[in-house]
């Protein structure tokens, strides 16, 4: 199971980097939401979505809205994990980064190499600078997932309930955020 989670983190980090020098600011209140869903993160998420759907014609407005919604949901799950007392150490993140670097070197991926060339980055720079916070966020979410499923709960049901409850309680703040970034 641990290898599967590490592999999934590798796959996710290939698709979605969170940003150079961008710290995730997940507090115990919804106040940090607008600090997490930044224009820089939105643009990076849009680029990732475009790369994923490069074969399809995408409506720029819809892809932007999708990127924003994904970032909000990502924030909510990190918020919930932290509210339940979970944390991720730098050592845990470094372990995944080292695995991802090793895997990327052993099994080169044409799309990933193209991305690195476009970004003018090495594999190491990508994982240590660009994808670090994304990996950290996914590790945090995985801890929440492990806890929830170990109690016999269904992850997708729990996930949707947490997201919907947060959105309902923070509706005004989310509306303000959407007005600011749209």
VOPAGU-2260 file (C-alpha; in pm, 1 decimal, decimal comma):
REM VOPAGU-2260
SITE   aa  ch    i         X         Y         Z
SITE  UNK   A    0       0,0       0,0       0,0
SITE  UNK   A    1     284,5     240,5      85,9
SITE  UNK   A    2     442,0     187,4    -257,5
SITE  UNK   A    3     105,5     257,4    -422,1
SITE  UNK   A    4      67,8     583,7    -228,2
SITE  UNK   A    5     422,3     689,1    -315,4
SITE  UNK   A    6     358,1     603,6    -681,8
SITE  UNK   A    7      35,8     807,5    -677,9
SITE  UNK   A    8     225,8    1098,8    -526,7
SITE  UNK   A    9     476,2    1063,4    -809,8
SITE  UNK   A   10     198,3    1071,3   -1067,9
SITE  UNK   A   11      23,2    1366,7    -905,0
SITE  UNK   A   12     343,2    1564,1    -873,9
SITE  UNK   A   13     404,8    1516,3   -1245,2
SITE  UNK   A   14      71,3    1678,3   -1316,4
SITE  UNK   A   15      36,2    1949,0   -1057,6
SITE  UNK   A   16     319,1    2149,8    -906,7
SITE  UNK   A   17     227,4    2403,8    -646,6
SITE  UNK   A   18     488,5    2664,9    -700,1
SITE  UNK   A   19     835,0    2787,5    -643,4
SITE  UNK   A   20     863,0    2936,3    -297,9
SITE  UNK   A   21     485,8    2922,4    -244,4
SITE  UNK   A   22     410,3    2801,1     108,3
SITE  UNK   A   23      77,0    2642,1     178,7
SITE  UNK   A   24     -91,6    2850,8     442,7
SITE  UNK   A   25    -355,1    2630,8     593,7
SITE  UNK   A   26    -476,8    2765,9     924,2
SITE  UNK   A   27    -748,6    2652,1    1157,7
SITE  UNK   A   28    -992,7    2901,9    1014,6
SITE  UNK   A   29   -1104,8    2965,1     660,0
SITE  UNK   A   30    -903,8    3288,8     660,6
SITE  UNK   A   31    -609,8    3145,5     465,2
SITE  UNK   A   32    -819,6    3027,9     170,3
SITE  UNK   A   33    -751,4    3339,8     -33,5
SITE  UNK   A   34    -381,6    3306,9      48,1
SITE  UNK   A   35    -384,3    2949,8     -85,1
SITE  UNK   A   36    -587,7    3008,1    -402,8
SITE  UNK   A   37    -353,0    3260,1    -560,9
SITE  UNK   A   38    -329,3    3376,9    -919,2
SITE  UNK   A   39       5,9    3200,9    -952,7
SITE  UNK   A   40    -142,0    2868,3    -837,7
SITE  UNK   A   41    -444,2    2913,3   -1062,8
SITE  UNK   A   42    -220,3    2970,5   -1364,8
SITE  UNK   A   43      -6,7    2666,3   -1283,1
SITE  UNK   A   44    -318,0    2452,3   -1237,6
SITE  UNK   A   45    -456,6    2577,3   -1571,4
SITE  UNK   A   46    -129,2    2479,8   -1739,8
SITE  UNK   A   47    -151,0    2134,6   -1581,9
SITE  UNK   A   48    -510,9    2088,7   -1692,5
SITE  UNK   A   49    -422,4    2199,6   -2043,8
SITE  UNK   A   50    -136,8    1949,0   -2056,4
SITE  UNK   A   51    -368,3    1673,2   -1935,5
SITE  UNK   A   52    -627,1    1760,2   -2198,0
SITE  UNK   A   53    -394,7    1867,4   -2478,2
SITE  UNK   A   54    -590,0    1660,0   -2730,1
SITE  UNK   A   55    -919,2    1835,3   -2648,8
SITE  UNK   A   56   -1029,8    2185,9   -2726,0
SITE  UNK   A   57   -1084,0    2353,5   -2390,7
SITE  UNK   A   58   -1286,5    2661,8   -2312,5
SITE  UNK   A   59   -1050,3    2899,9   -2125,4
SITE  UNK   A   60   -1328,7    3022,9   -1894,8
SITE  UNK   A   61   -1434,3    2671,5   -1795,5
SITE  UNK   A   62   -1079,5    2551,0   -1744,3
SITE  UNK   A   63   -1008,7    2849,6   -1517,6
SITE  UNK   A   64   -1323,0    2781,4   -1312,7
SITE  UNK   A   65   -1225,3    2415,0   -1289,1
SITE  UNK   A   66    -875,3    2506,7   -1171,3
SITE  UNK   A   67   -1015,0    2736,8    -901,8
SITE  UNK   A   68   -1260,6    2471,6    -780,1
SITE  UNK   A   69    -984,1    2211,2    -762,7
SITE  UNK   A   70    -765,0    2442,6    -556,4
SITE  UNK   A   71   -1051,5    2523,3    -318,9
SITE  UNK   A   72   -1128,1    2153,2    -270,0
SITE  UNK   A   73    -757,5    2080,0    -218,7
SITE  UNK   A   74    -741,6    2351,7      46,1
SITE  UNK   A   75   -1051,4    2216,5     221,8
SITE  UNK   A   76    -905,9    1866,9     251,1
SITE  UNK   A   77    -574,4    2001,2     385,1
SITE  UNK   A   78    -770,5    2219,3     628,0
SITE  UNK   A   79    -964,6    1914,4     747,9
SITE  UNK   A   80    -651,1    1703,1     786,3
SITE  UNK   A   81    -481,8    1974,2     992,1
SITE  UNK   A   82    -798,5    2027,8    1198,0
SITE  UNK   A   83    -786,5    1655,9    1283,0
SITE  UNK   A   84    -428,1    1690,5    1400,4
SITE  UNK   A   85    -236,9    1552,4    1103,0
SITE  UNK   A   86      90,9    1700,1     986,0
SITE  UNK   A   87     366,4    1616,4     741,2
SITE  UNK   A   88     734,8    1647,6     816,9
SITE  UNK   A   89     999,4    1771,7     576,4
SITE  UNK   A   90    1159,9    1426,8     603,0
SITE  UNK   A   91     841,2    1261,8     474,5
SITE  UNK   A   92     828,0    1500,3     180,0
SITE  UNK   A   93    1198,8    1448,5     109,3
SITE  UNK   A   94    1151,5    1069,2     103,4
SITE  UNK   A   95     883,3    1101,5    -165,9
SITE  UNK   A   96    1089,3    1354,3    -360,6
SITE  UNK   A   97    1391,1    1121,8    -364,0
SITE  UNK   A   98    1170,6     832,2    -479,8
SITE  UNK   A   99    1016,7    1048,9    -753,7
SITE  UNK   A  100    1356,8    1169,9    -876,5
SITE  UNK   A  101    1488,3     814,2    -887,5
SITE  UNK   A  102    1175,1     690,2   -1068,5
SITE  UNK   A  103    1181,3     976,6   -1318,7
SITE  UNK   A  104    1543,8     899,4   -1403,5
SITE  UNK   A  105    1488,2     523,8   -1431,3
SITE  UNK   A  106    1171,7     547,4   -1641,0
SITE  UNK   A  107    1189,5     864,2   -1851,8
SITE  UNK   A  108     855,4    1009,0   -1960,4
SITE  UNK   A  109     847,3    1206,2   -2284,4
SITE  UNK   A  110     573,8    1444,7   -2164,4
SITE  UNK   A  111     750,1    1506,5   -1834,6
SITE  UNK   A  112    1081,4    1572,2   -2008,6
SITE  UNK   A  113     906,0    1814,5   -2243,4
SITE  UNK   A  114     757,7    1992,8   -1941,4
SITE  UNK   A  115    1101,0    2017,8   -1779,0
SITE  UNK   A  116    1247,5    2162,4   -2098,1
SITE  UNK   A  117     964,6    2418,8   -2123,3
SITE  UNK   A  118    1024,7    2518,4   -1761,7
SITE  UNK   A  119    1403,8    2512,4   -1803,8
SITE  UNK   A  120    1433,7    2291,0   -1494,8
SITE  UNK   A  121    1612,8    1972,7   -1399,4
SITE  UNK   A  122    1425,7    1681,1   -1246,5
SITE  UNK   A  123    1572,2    1772,9    -908,7
SITE  UNK   A  124    1471,1    2138,1    -936,4
SITE  UNK   A  125    1118,7    2041,3   -1037,8
SITE  UNK   A  126    1060,5    1817,8    -737,7
SITE  UNK   A  127    1248,8    2021,5    -478,7
SITE  UNK   A  128    1118,4    2363,7    -582,5
SITE  UNK   A  129     810,2    2333,7    -799,8
SITE  UNK   A  130     629,7    2022,2    -671,8
SITE  UNK   A  131     737,7    2028,7    -304,5
SITE  UNK   A  132     421,0    2186,5    -164,0
SITE  UNK   A  133     195,6    1976,2    -383,6
SITE  UNK   A  134     360,4    1660,6    -254,9
SITE  UNK   A  135     330,4    1784,7     101,9
SITE  UNK   A  136     -40,7    1854,8      52,4
SITE  UNK   A  137    -103,6    1511,4     -97,8
SITE  UNK   A  138      81,3    1341,0     187,8
SITE  UNK   A  139    -140,9    1528,1     432,2
SITE  UNK   A  140    -451,7    1423,5     239,6
SITE  UNK   A  141    -325,8    1061,8     235,4
SITE  UNK   A  142    -299,4    1061,2     614,2
SITE  UNK   A  143    -658,7    1176,6     637,1
SITE  UNK   A  144    -759,6     911,6     381,4
SITE  UNK   A  145    -582,3     635,8     577,4
SITE  UNK   A  146    -749,2     744,2     900,6
SITE  UNK   A  147   -1096,9     762,9     750,6
SITE  UNK   A  148   -1079,9     434,2     561,1
SITE  UNK   A  149    -927,2     253,3     860,9
SITE  UNK   A  150   -1249,3     338,1    1046,8
SITE  UNK   A  151   -1453,0     172,2     774,1
SITE  UNK   A  152   -1581,5     496,3     624,8
SITE  UNK   A  153   -1605,4     543,0     249,2
SITE  UNK   A  154   -1350,7     804,2     140,1
SITE  UNK   A  155   -1551,6     965,8    -139,7
SITE  UNK   A  156   -1856,4    1006,9      83,4
SITE  UNK   A  157   -1646,3    1157,4     362,5
SITE  UNK   A  158   -1459,3    1379,1     115,7
SITE  UNK   A  159   -1777,3    1519,0     -38,1
SITE  UNK   A  160   -1934,7    1578,7     303,5
SITE  UNK   A  161   -1628,3    1768,6     428,4
SITE  UNK   A  162   -1608,9    1975,9     110,7
SITE  UNK   A  163   -1981,7    2053,2     107,3
SITE  UNK   A  164   -1991,3    2139,7     480,3
SITE  UNK   A  165   -1690,7    2370,8     448,1
SITE  UNK   A  166   -1833,7    2538,0     138,8
SITE  UNK   A  167   -2165,7    2591,1     315,6
SITE  UNK   A  168   -2004,6    2738,3     628,9
SITE  UNK   A  169   -1765,6    2957,3     427,3
SITE  UNK   A  170   -1996,7    3048,1     140,3
SITE  UNK   A  171   -1940,4    3423,9     171,2
SITE  UNK   A  172   -1563,1    3389,6     175,8
SITE  UNK   A  173   -1566,3    3153,4    -124,9
SITE  UNK   A  174   -1790,2    3394,7    -317,7
SITE  UNK   A  175   -1549,9    3681,3    -239,5
SITE  UNK   A  176   -1255,9    3469,0    -349,2
SITE  UNK   A  177   -1429,2    3378,5    -676,5
SITE  UNK   A  178   -1507,8    3746,8    -741,6
SITE  UNK   A  179   -1143,9    3835,9    -673,8
SITE  UNK   A  180    -991,3    3571,7    -902,6
SITE  UNK   A  181   -1246,5    3573,3   -1184,7
